[in-house]
Amino acid sequence: MKYTILWADDDSDDLMMMKEILIKNSRNYKIEEVHNGKEALEFLATSATTSTLPCLIILDINMPILDGKETLSIIKRTEAYSEIPVVVFTTSSSELDKMFCQKHDVEMITKPPNYKSLESAVLKLLHYCPL
């Protein structure tokens, strides 16, 4: 059985690298890619109707249409999704963004600058996915 991770990020290169790291290190996960918060919420709504919610949601902050902050707020307010672990994985290092994530009891990880650090960060994310 594969566990689903919902990954919302508008940077296709980042998504491709994340998938590559996951495939290389664990075959137990599959990434469902979406490119903005609206698509993430649509995926969650569909998943809820089939009882196949992801084990983890990873959000970028800076996305078009519906950004990560707005998406996180909606997820935390929606009872069906509120217990799913969420991690904000972003290029931002803003103190305001960090405070926003702390307010929602969500870890914020700034995307590392090189592949080795990125691999380490992605593997850390897997610890949030309760199997």
DRENTORKOL-3810 file (N, C-alpha, C; in nm, 4 decimals):
REM DRENTORKOL-3810
@n.u->0.0846; n.v->-0.1188; n.w->0.0000; ca.u->0.0000; ca.v->0.0000; ca.w->0.0000; c.u->0.0884; c.v->0.1242; c.w->0.0000
@n.u->0.0537; n.v->0.2198; n.w->-0.0832; ca.u->0.1275; ca.v->0.3460; ca.w->-0.0885; c.u->0.0497; c.v->0.4523; c.w->-0.0118
@n.u->0.1233; n.v->0.5333; n.w->0.0603; ca.u->0.0646; ca.v->0.6429; ca.w->0.1348; c.u->0.0767; c.v->0.7692; c.w->0.0503
@n.u->-0.0301; n.v->0.8465; n.w->0.0490; ca.u->-0.0354; ca.v->0.9650; ca.w->-0.0352; c.u->0.0097; c.v->1.0888; c.w->0.0411
@n.u->0.0964; n.v->1.1651; n.w->-0.0238; ca.u->0.1364; ca.v->1.2960; ca.w->0.0255; c.u->0.0847; c.v->1.3981; c.w->-0.0750
@n.u->0.0063; n.v->1.4927; n.w->-0.0272; ca.u->-0.0427; ca.v->1.6010; ca.w->-0.1125; c.u->0.0596; c.v->1.7135; c.w->-0.1073
@n.u->0.1148; n.v->1.7475; n.w->-0.2239; ca.u->0.2203; ca.v->1.8482; ca.w->-0.2308; c.u->0.1733; c.v->1.9636; c.w->-0.3177
@n.u->0.1525; n.v->2.0799; n.w->-0.2552; ca.u->0.1046; ca.v->2.1981; ca.w->-0.3270; c.u->0.2208; c.v->2.2964; c.w->-0.3438
@n.u->0.2658; n.v->2.3098; n.w->-0.4677; ca.u->0.3788; ca.v->2.3975; ca.w->-0.4989; c.u->0.3688; c.v->2.4326; c.w->-0.6469
@n.u->0.3844; n.v->2.5597; n.w->-0.6798; ca.u->0.3737; ca.v->2.6003; ca.w->-0.8199; c.u->0.5059; c.v->2.5880; c.w->-0.8943
@n.u->0.6116; n.v->2.5440; n.w->-0.8275; ca.u->0.7421; ca.v->2.5275; ca.w->-0.8916; c.u->0.7592; c.v->2.3823; c.w->-0.9366
@n.u->0.7439; n.v->2.3585; n.w->-1.0657; ca.u->0.7504; ca.v->2.2223; ca.w->-1.1202; c.u->0.8866; c.v->2.1569; c.w->-1.0977
@n.u->0.9931; n.v->2.2360; n.w->-1.1014; ca.u->1.1269; ca.v->2.1800; ca.w->-1.0772; c.u->1.1383; c.v->2.1267; c.w->-0.9352
@n.u->1.0863; n.v->2.2029; n.w->-0.8379; ca.u->1.0888; ca.v->2.1562; ca.w->-0.6989; c.u->1.0095; c.v->2.0263; c.w->-0.6846
@n.u->0.8914; n.v->2.0230; n.w->-0.7433; ca.u->0.8091; ca.v->1.9023; ca.w->-0.7352; c.u->0.8808; c.v->1.7822; c.w->-0.7961
@n.u->0.9469; n.v->1.8030; n.w->-0.9082; ca.u->1.0179; ca.v->1.6937; ca.w->-0.9737; c.u->1.1309; c.v->1.6414; c.w->-0.8838
@n.u->1.2056; n.v->1.7320; n.w->-0.8219; ca.u->1.3136; ca.v->1.6895; ca.w->-0.7326; c.u->1.2600; c.v->1.6154; c.w->-0.6109
@n.u->1.1502; n.v->1.6626; n.w->-0.5544; ca.u->1.0906; ca.v->1.5980; ca.w->-0.4376; c.u->1.0496; c.v->1.4546; c.w->-0.4712
@n.u->0.9842; n.v->1.4397; n.w->-0.5852; ca.u->0.9420; ca.v->1.3057; ca.w->-0.6271; c.u->1.0630; c.v->1.2144; c.w->-0.6459
@n.u->1.1660; n.v->1.2679; n.w->-0.7075; ca.u->1.2876; ca.v->1.1904; ca.w->-0.7303; c.u->1.3478; c.v->1.1437; c.w->-0.5974
@n.u->1.3532; n.v->1.2333; n.w->-0.4998; ca.u->1.4079; ca.v->1.1992; ca.w->-0.3679; c.u->1.3224; c.v->1.0929; c.w->-0.3004
@n.u->1.1918; n.v->1.1091; n.w->-0.3077; ca.u->1.1025; ca.v->1.0105; ca.w->-0.2444; c.u->1.1152; c.v->0.8732; c.w->-0.3091
@n.u->1.1161; n.v->0.8701; n.w->-0.4410; ca.u->1.1266; ca.v->0.7422; ca.w->-0.5119; c.u->1.2585; c.v->0.6735; c.w->-0.4783
@n.u->1.3653; n.v->0.7517; n.w->-0.4701; ca.u->1.4967; ca.v->0.6967; ca.w->-0.4395; c.u->1.5047; c.v->0.6397; c.w->-0.2975
@n.u->1.4324; n.v->0.7007; n.w->-0.2038; ca.u->1.4464; ca.v->0.6646; ca.w->-0.0628; c.u->1.3326; c.v->0.5825; c.w->-0.0049
@n.u->1.2197; n.v->0.5796; n.w->-0.0689; ca.u->1.1073; ca.v->0.5031; ca.w->-0.0146; c.u->1.0038; c.v->0.4784; c.w->-0.1227
@n.u->0.9625; n.v->0.3576; n.w->-0.1321; ca.u->0.8594; ca.v->0.3215; ca.w->-0.2304; c.u->0.7198; c.v->0.3201; c.w->-0.1672
@n.u->0.7097; n.v->0.3592; n.w->-0.0402; ca.u->0.5816; ca.v->0.3532; ca.w->0.0311; c.u->0.4943; c.v->0.4763; c.w->0.0100
@n.u->0.5467; n.v->0.5757; n.w->-0.0608; ca.u->0.4736; ca.v->0.7012; ca.w->-0.0756; c.u->0.4527; c.v->0.7359; c.w->-0.2221
@n.u->0.3429; n.v->0.8052; n.w->-0.2454; ca.u->0.3231; ca.v->0.8654; ca.w->-0.3773; c.u->0.2855; c.v->1.0110; c.w->-0.3539
@n.u->0.3331; n.v->1.0951; n.w->-0.4412; ca.u->0.3038; ca.v->1.2378; ca.w->-0.4307; c.u->0.1935; c.v->1.2732; c.w->-0.5284
@n.u->0.0918; n.v->1.3385; n.w->-0.4757; ca.u->-0.0121; ca.v->1.3985; ca.w->-0.5594; c.u->0.0247; c.v->1.5458; c.w->-0.5716
@n.u->0.0564; n.v->1.5879; n.w->-0.6923; ca.u->0.0996; ca.v->1.7256; ca.w->-0.7162; c.u->-0.0185; c.v->1.8151; c.w->-0.7491
@n.u->-0.0203; n.v->1.9296; n.w->-0.6844; ca.u->-0.1123; ca.v->2.0368; ca.w->-0.7224; c.u->-0.0307; c.v->2.1654; c.w->-0.7255
@n.u->-0.0809; n.v->2.2647; n.w->-0.7954; ca.u->-0.0002; ca.v->2.3838; ca.w->-0.8198; c.u->-0.0500; c.v->2.5105; c.w->-0.7511
@n.u->-0.1573; n.v->2.4979; n.w->-0.6728; ca.u->-0.2059; ca.v->2.6113; ca.w->-0.5942; c.u->-0.3020; c.v->2.5601; c.w->-0.4872
@n.u->-0.3385; n.v->2.6491; n.w->-0.3972; ca.u->-0.4251; ca.v->2.6102; ca.w->-0.2872; c.u->-0.5632; c.v->2.5648; c.w->-0.3303
@n.u->-0.6164; n.v->2.6251; n.w->-0.4355; ca.u->-0.7489; ca.v->2.5866; ca.w->-0.4845; c.u->-0.7471; c.v->2.4397; c.w->-0.5286
@n.u->-0.6433; n.v->2.4014; n.w->-0.6025; ca.u->-0.6319; ca.v->2.2613; ca.w->-0.6458; c.u->-0.6127; c.v->2.1684; c.w->-0.5256
@n.u->-0.5404; n.v->2.2153; n.w->-0.4240; ca.u->-0.5208; ca.v->2.1330; ca.w->-0.3036; c.u->-0.6543; c.v->2.1061; c.w->-0.2343
@n.u->-0.7347; n.v->2.2103; n.w->-0.2202; ca.u->-0.8643; ca.v->2.1937; ca.w->-0.1542; c.u->-0.9584; c.v->2.1059; c.w->-0.2363
@n.u->-0.9515; n.v->2.1188; n.w->-0.3687; ca.u->-1.0328; ca.v->2.0315; ca.w->-0.4552; c.u->-0.9895; c.v->1.8859; c.w->-0.4396
@n.u->-0.8589; n.v->1.8620; n.w->-0.4330; ca.u->-0.8088; ca.v->1.7256; ca.w->-0.4131; c.u->-0.8576; c.v->1.6701; c.w->-0.2791
@n.u->-0.8502; n.v->1.7517; n.w->-0.1747; ca.u->-0.8945; ca.v->1.7069; ca.w->-0.0423; c.u->-1.0437; c.v->1.6761; c.w->-0.0410
@n.u->-1.1230; n.v->1.7589; n.w->-0.1064; ca.u->-1.2675; ca.v->1.7355; ca.w->-0.1115; c.u->-1.2981; c.v->1.6031; c.w->-0.1796
@n.u->-1.2313; n.v->1.5755; n.w->-0.2908; ca.u->-1.2508; ca.v->1.4493; ca.w->-0.3617; c.u->-1.2037; c.v->1.3317; c.w->-0.2763
@n.u->-1.0876; n.v->1.3481; n.w->-0.2125; ca.u->-1.0323; ca.v->1.2416; ca.w->-0.1283; c.u->-1.1235; c.v->1.2104; c.w->-0.0103
@n.u->-1.1853; n.v->1.3123; n.w->0.0448; ca.u->-1.2733; ca.v->1.2922; ca.w->0.1607; c.u->-1.3946; c.v->1.2083; c.w->0.1233
@n.u->-1.4439; n.v->1.2242; n.w->0.0006; ca.u->-1.5614; ca.v->1.1470; ca.w->-0.0404; c.u->-1.5286; c.v->0.9997; c.w->-0.0621
@n.u->-1.4008; n.v->0.9686; n.w->-0.0849; ca.u->-1.3614; ca.v->0.8288; ca.w->-0.1058; c.u->-1.2810; c.v->0.7738; c.w->0.0119
@n.u->-1.2750; n.v->0.8501; n.w->0.1208; ca.u->-1.2011; ca.v->0.8109; ca.w->0.2420; c.u->-1.0553; c.v->0.7774; c.w->0.2132
@n.u->-0.9937; n.v->0.8542; n.w->0.1247; ca.u->-0.8530; ca.v->0.8328; ca.w->0.0926; c.u->-0.7734; c.v->0.9625; c.w->0.1115
@n.u->-0.7905; n.v->1.0241; n.w->0.2266; ca.u->-0.7191; ca.v->1.1485; ca.w->0.2544; c.u->-0.5695; c.v->1.1214; c.w->0.2631
@n.u->-0.4887; n.v->1.2203; n.w->0.2279; ca.u->-0.3434; ca.v->1.2015; ca.w->0.2352; c.u->-0.2968; c.v->1.1901; c.w->0.3800
@n.u->-0.1782; n.v->1.1303; n.w->0.3976; ca.u->-0.1208; ca.v->1.1192; ca.w->0.5317; c.u->-0.0457; c.v->1.2459; c.w->0.5691
@n.u->-0.0205; n.v->1.3327; n.w->0.4706; ca.u->0.0553; ca.v->1.4549; ca.w->0.4930; c.u->0.0222; c.v->1.5549; c.w->0.3828
@n.u->0.0156; n.v->1.6832; n.w->0.4211; ca.u->-0.0033; ca.v->1.7912; ca.w->0.3249; c.u->0.1183; c.v->1.8823; c.w->0.3355
@n.u->0.1811; n.v->1.9094; n.w->0.2215; ca.u->0.2951; ca.v->2.0004; ca.w->0.2171; c.u->0.2543; c.v->2.1201; c.w->0.1322
@n.u->0.2682; n.v->2.2380; n.w->0.1895; ca.u->0.2246; ca.v->2.3609; ca.w->0.1218; c.u->0.3402; c.v->2.4576; c.w->0.1021
@n.u->0.3473; n.v->2.5145; n.w->-0.0159; ca.u->0.4329; ca.v->2.6296; ca.w->-0.0386; c.u->0.3516; c.v->2.7523; c.w->0.0015
@n.u->0.4160; n.v->2.8582; n.w->0.0421; ca.u->0.3413; ca.v->2.9799; ca.w->0.0779; c.u->0.3046; c.v->3.0597; c.w->-0.0461
@n.u->0.4017; n.v->3.0784; n.w->-0.1356; ca.u->0.3822; ca.v->3.1660; ca.w->-0.2508; c.u->0.3318; c.v->3.0870; c.w->-0.3713
@n.u->0.1999; n.v->3.0822; n.w->-0.3844; ca.u->0.1367; ca.v->3.0142; ca.w->-0.4981; c.u->0.0292; c.v->3.1047; c.w->-0.5559
@n.u->-0.0005; n.v->3.0876; n.w->-0.6844; ca.u->-0.1072; ca.v->3.1682; ca.w->-0.7461; c.u->-0.2452; c.v->3.1182; c.w->-0.7034
@n.u->-0.3448; n.v->3.1952; n.w->-0.7337; ca.u->-0.4865; ca.v->3.1677; ca.w->-0.7129; c.u->-0.5227; c.v->3.1644; c.w->-0.5644
@n.u->-0.4692; n.v->3.0691; n.w->-0.4890; ca.u->-0.4928; ca.v->3.0607; ca.w->-0.3446; c.u->-0.3593; c.v->3.0234; c.w->-0.2817
@n.u->-0.3019; n.v->3.1153; n.w->-0.2035; ca.u->-0.1672; ca.v->3.0903; ca.w->-0.1511; c.u->-0.1683; c.v->2.9913; c.w->-0.0335
@n.u->-0.0502; n.v->2.9593; n.w->0.0139; ca.u->-0.0361; ca.v->2.8600; ca.w->0.1192; c.u->-0.0979; c.v->2.9017; c.w->0.2513
@n.u->-0.0887; n.v->3.0295; n.w->0.2852; ca.u->-0.1472; ca.v->3.0758; ca.w->0.4111; c.u->-0.2993; c.v->3.0614; c.w->0.4107
@n.u->-0.3613; n.v->3.1083; n.w->0.3029; ca.u->-0.5071; ca.v->3.0965; ca.w->0.2931; c.u->-0.5490; c.v->2.9493; c.w->0.2942
@n.u->-0.4743; n.v->2.8677; n.w->0.2217; ca.u->-0.5048; ca.v->2.7250; ca.w->0.2145; c.u->-0.4916; c.v->2.6605; c.w->0.3517
@n.u->-0.3847; n.v->2.6927; n.w->0.4227; ca.u->-0.3638; ca.v->2.6386; ca.w->0.5568; c.u->-0.4776; c.v->2.6776; c.w->0.6499
@n.u->-0.5194; n.v->2.8027; n.w->0.6441; ca.u->-0.6304; ca.v->2.8483; ca.w->0.7292; c.u->-0.7572; c.v->2.7688; c.w->0.7021
@n.u->-0.7867; n.v->2.7447; n.w->0.5759; ca.u->-0.9072; ca.v->2.6685; ca.w->0.5398; c.u->-0.8942; c.v->2.5236; c.w->0.5866
@n.u->-0.7773; n.v->2.4634; n.w->0.5657; ca.u->-0.7560; ca.v->2.3247; ca.w->0.6088; c.u->-0.7781; c.v->2.3127; c.w->0.7595
@n.u->-0.7223; n.v->2.4034; n.w->0.8362; ca.u->-0.7327; ca.v->2.3965; ca.w->0.9827; c.u->-0.8754; c.v->2.4211; c.w->1.0315
@n.u->-0.9550; n.v->2.4954; n.w->0.9533; ca.u->-1.0953; ca.v->2.5217; ca.w->0.9905; c.u->-1.1898; c.v->2.4112; c.w->0.9468
@n.u->-1.1439; n.v->2.3230; n.w->0.8580; ca.u->-1.2312; ca.v->2.2192; ca.w->0.8035; c.u->-1.2112; c.v->2.0914; c.w->0.8826
@n.u->-1.3146; n.v->2.0505; n.w->0.9530; ca.u->-1.3035; ca.v->1.9366; ca.w->1.0446; c.u->-1.2477; c.v->1.8112; c.w->0.9779
@n.u->-1.2895; n.v->1.7823; n.w->0.8559; ca.u->-1.2454; ca.v->1.6605; ca.w->0.7873; c.u->-1.0955; c.v->1.6594; c.w->0.7587
@n.u->-1.0328; n.v->1.7774; n.w->0.7529; ca.u->-0.8909; ca.v->1.7862; ca.w->0.7183; c.u->-0.8028; c.v->1.8298; c.w->0.8348
@n.u->-0.8630; n.v->1.8813; n.w->0.9397; ca.u->-0.7866; ca.v->1.9493; ca.w->1.0449; c.u->-0.6853; c.v->1.8602; c.w->1.1165
@n.u->-0.7034; n.v->1.7297; n.w->1.1134; ca.u->-0.6106; ca.v->1.6389; ca.w->1.1813; c.u->-0.4972; c.v->1.5902; c.w->1.0905
@n.u->-0.5034; n.v->1.6209; n.w->0.9624; ca.u->-0.3967; ca.v->1.5799; ca.w->0.8709; c.u->-0.2738; c.v->1.6660; c.w->0.8996
@n.u->-0.1572; n.v->1.6044; n.w->0.9218; ca.u->-0.0371; ca.v->1.6854; ca.w->0.9439; c.u->-0.0076; c.v->1.7729; c.w->0.8213
@n.u->0.0313; n.v->1.8967; n.w->0.8488; ca.u->0.0664; ca.v->1.9921; ca.w->0.7432; c.u->0.2047; c.v->2.0482; c.w->0.7743
@n.u->0.2873; n.v->2.0592; n.w->0.6710; ca.u->0.4171; ca.v->2.1248; ca.w->0.6821; c.u->0.4234; c.v->2.2298; c.w->0.5719
@n.u->0.4673; n.v->2.3487; n.w->0.6073; ca.u->0.4887; ca.v->2.4540; ca.w->0.5079; c.u->0.6350; c.v->2.4446; c.w->0.4652
@n.u->0.6557; n.v->2.4226; n.w->0.3363; ca.u->0.7887; ca.v->2.4038; ca.w->0.2775; c.u->0.8039; c.v->2.5125; c.w->0.1732
@n.u->0.8840; n.v->2.6149; n.w->0.2023; ca.u->0.8791; ca.v->2.7378; ca.w->0.1242; c.u->1.0158; c.v->2.8044; c.w->0.1105
@n.u->1.0290; n.v->2.8946; n.w->0.0170; ca.u->1.1517; ca.v->2.9734; ca.w->0.0056; c.u->1.1519; c.v->3.0881; c.w->0.1062
@n.u->1.0394; n.v->3.1174; n.w->0.1659; ca.u->1.0281; ca.v->3.2285; ca.w->0.2596; c.u->1.1074; c.v->3.2008; c.w->0.3876
@n.u->1.1666; n.v->3.3067; n.w->0.4402; ca.u->1.2289; ca.v->3.2978; ca.w->0.5723; c.u->1.1749; c.v->3.4118; c.w->0.6600
@n.u->1.0610; n.v->3.4644; n.w->0.6201; ca.u->0.9973; ca.v->3.5770; ca.w->0.6877; c.u->0.9521; c.v->3.5398; c.w->0.8293
@n.u->0.9804; n.v->3.6284; n.w->0.9239; ca.u->0.9364; ca.v->3.6065; ca.w->1.0624; c.u->0.7831; c.v->3.6061; c.w->1.0708
@n.u->0.7175; n.v->3.6886; n.w->0.9895; ca.u->0.5703; ca.v->3.6895; ca.w->0.9893; c.u->0.5151; c.v->3.5550; c.w->0.9433
@n.u->0.5766; n.v->3.4967; n.w->0.8405; ca.u->0.5335; ca.v->3.3654; ca.w->0.7929; c.u->0.5568; c.v->3.2595; c.w->0.9006
@n.u->0.6713; n.v->3.2685; n.w->0.9691; ca.u->0.7007; ca.v->3.1731; ca.w->1.0779; c.u->0.5970; c.v->3.1849; c.w->1.1889
@n.u->0.5619; n.v->3.3089; n.w->1.2252; ca.u->0.4619; ca.v->3.3299; ca.w->1.3305; c.u->0.3257; c.v->3.2772; c.w->1.2870
@n.u->0.2921; n.v->3.2985; n.w->1.1606; ca.u->0.1645; ca.v->3.2479; ca.w->1.1083; c.u->0.1593; c.v->3.0955; c.w->1.1218
@n.u->0.2682; n.v->3.0288; n.w->1.0849; ca.u->0.2728; ca.v->2.8829; ca.w->1.0938; c.u->0.2663; c.v->2.8367; c.w->1.2394
@n.u->0.3361; n.v->2.9047; n.w->1.3283; ca.u->0.3322; ca.v->2.8695; ca.w->1.4706; c.u->0.1905; c.v->2.8835; c.w->1.5247
@n.u->0.1222; n.v->2.9882; n.w->1.4828; ca.u->-0.0163; ca.v->3.0109; ca.w->1.5265; c.u->-0.1054; c.v->2.8914; c.w->1.4897
@n.u->-0.0763; n.v->2.8295; n.w->1.3765; ca.u->-0.1550; ca.v->2.7145; ca.w->1.3304; c.u->-0.0912; c.v->2.5809; c.w->1.3703
@n.u->0.0133; n.v->2.5882; n.w->1.4531; ca.u->0.0809; ca.v->2.4684; ca.w->1.5031; c.u->0.1347; c.v->2.3816; c.w->1.3894
@n.u->0.1991; n.v->2.4489; n.w->1.2938; ca.u->0.2524; ca.v->2.3838; ca.w->1.1746; c.u->0.3996; c.v->2.4221; c.w->1.1609
@n.u->0.4838; n.v->2.3255; n.w->1.1295; ca.u->0.6251; ca.v->2.3560; ca.w->1.1087; c.u->0.6443; c.v->2.4222; c.w->0.9733
@n.u->0.7326; n.v->2.5217; n.w->0.9705; ca.u->0.7706; ca.v->2.5861; ca.w->0.8449; c.u->0.9172; c.v->2.5538; c.w->0.8194
@n.u->0.9451; n.v->2.4966; n.w->0.7038; ca.u->1.0811; ca.v->2.4629; ca.w->0.6645; c.u->1.1161; c.v->2.5470; c.w->0.5425
@n.u->1.2276; n.v->2.6190; n.w->0.5513; ca.u->1.2745; ca.v->2.6969; ca.w->0.4364; c.u->1.3475; c.v->2.6017; c.w->0.3420
@n.u->1.3117; n.v->2.6075; n.w->0.2143; ca.u->1.3717; ca.v->2.5178; ca.w->0.1149; c.u->1.5230; c.v->2.5355; c.w->0.1132
@n.u->1.5957; n.v->2.4256; n.w->0.1275; ca.u->1.7421; ca.v->2.4334; ca.w->0.1273; c.u->1.7972; c.v->2.4692; c.w->-0.0113
@n.u->1.9199; n.v->2.5236; n.w->-0.0136; ca.u->1.9779; ca.v->2.5713; ca.w->-0.1393; c.u->2.0444; c.v->2.4637; c.w->-0.2259
@n.u->2.0719; n.v->2.3459; n.w->-0.1691; ca.u->2.1398; ca.v->2.2438; ca.w->-0.2500; c.u->2.0706; c.v->2.1078; c.w->-0.2372
@n.u->2.1034; n.v->2.0191; n.w->-0.3289; ca.u->2.0324; ca.v->1.8906; ca.w->-0.3385; c.u->2.0475; c.v->1.8068; c.w->-0.2125
@n.u->2.1676; n.v->1.7975; n.w->-0.1571; ca.u->2.1908; ca.v->1.7127; ca.w->-0.0389; c.u->2.1068; c.v->1.7613; c.w->0.0788
@n.u->2.1034; n.v->1.8913; n.w->0.1012; ca.u->2.0219; ca.v->1.9472; ca.w->0.2092; c.u->1.8734; c.v->1.9291; c.w->0.1801
@n.u->1.8374; n.v->1.9423; n.w->0.0540; ca.u->1.6987; ca.v->1.9220; ca.w->0.0139; c.u->1.6566; c.v->1.7777; c.w->0.0422
@n.u->1.7424; n.v->1.6835; n.w->0.0071; ca.u->1.7128; ca.v->1.5429; ca.w->0.0325; c.u->1.6922; c.v->1.5185; c.w->0.1822
@n.u->1.7767; n.v->1.5741; n.w->0.2633; ca.u->1.7642; ca.v->1.5594; ca.w->0.4084; c.u->1.6310; c.v->1.6184; c.w->0.4578
@n.u->1.5947; n.v->1.7353; n.w->0.4063; ca.u->1.4699; ca.v->1.8011; ca.w->0.4469; c.u->1.3483; c.v->1.7198; c.w->0.4041
@n.u->1.3506; n.v->1.6658; n.w->0.2818; ca.u->1.2373; ca.v->1.5859; ca.w->0.2330; c.u->1.2220; c.v->1.4601; c.w->0.3176
@n.u->1.3317; n.v->1.3953; n.w->0.3511; ca.u->1.3241; ca.v->1.2745; ca.w->0.4335; c.u->1.2706; c.v->1.3076; c.w->0.5731
@n.u->1.3035; n.v->1.4256; n.w->0.6235; ca.u->1.2488; ca.v->1.4697; ca.w->0.7522; c.u->1.0964; c.v->1.4838; c.w->0.7434
@n.u->1.0485; n.v->1.5307; n.w->0.6289; ca.u->0.9043; ca.v->1.5486; ca.w->0.6111; c.u->0.8281; c.v->1.4175; c.w->0.6279
@n.u->0.8906; n.v->1.3071; n.w->0.5880; ca.u->0.8228; ca.v->1.1766; ca.w->0.5963; c.u->0.7856; c.v->1.1400; c.w->0.7392
@n.u->0.8567; n.v->1.1944; n.w->0.8362; ca.u->0.8270; ca.v->1.1651; ca.w->0.9774; c.u->0.6914; c.v->1.2227; c.w->1.0185
@n.u->0.6405; n.v->1.3155; n.w->0.9422; ca.u->0.5094; ca.v->1.3741; ca.w->0.9722; c.u->0.3949; c.v->1.2888; c.w->0.9183
@n.u->0.4270; n.v->1.1931; n.w->0.8356; ca.u->0.3250; ca.v->1.1101; ca.w->0.7710; c.u->0.3022; c.v->0.9852; c.w->0.8571
@n.u->0.1968; n.v->0.9847; n.w->0.9377; ca.u->0.1748; ca.v->0.8701; ca.w->1.0268; c.u->0.1316; c.v->0.7470; c.w->0.9471
@n.u->0.2097; n.v->0.6407; n.w->0.9587; ca.u->0.1791; ca.v->0.5183; ca.w->0.8839; c.u->0.0994; c.v->0.4215; c.w->0.9681
END
